[in-house]
């Protein structure tokens, strides 16, 4: 977590570049979540939202978005963007409070879960489950459990499923590595889609 605070202070946020260059690959995933939903689409929680890059995308598509991040500077930057349909809070994804955040129909985790230790992953899983409306879905982008995961993070499918007890894995799709650069192109990133079991 301290590393992310330092990255924002130094202006070194390569994950934002990747988010920009892969927008065309993320939009179909969001469109799939919206199929069959009436307007308004519902509430979405952007876990580890940073400066609100993905929150803005969700809000433009018609979601009521809450972005949560542990780095105050990133949240301040997101708030300054004044994104219509999105609010931002400083908070820890391992300590999500239903009384403060409410409940959600969609959760988006782009690279946050993969950087947590096993206990923190379990805590995020409990928090997400507590905030989930019936039938809620979770989209997660994570690097694989590759040999370089100790440096850049990464998780296996089993680790994700173990932290999200009561969620059904609907799909696992290879993520585009355009713009990642070496060595991140060697991380086997995947999009995981889960639904809270009835």
Beta strands, then each sheet from edge to edge (+ up, - down):
strand 1: 43-47
strand 2: 64-69
strand 3: 86-90
strand 4: 104-110
strand 5: 132-142
strand 6: 167-174
strand 7: 190-196
sheet 1: 3+ 2+ 1+ 4+ 5+ 7- 6+
end
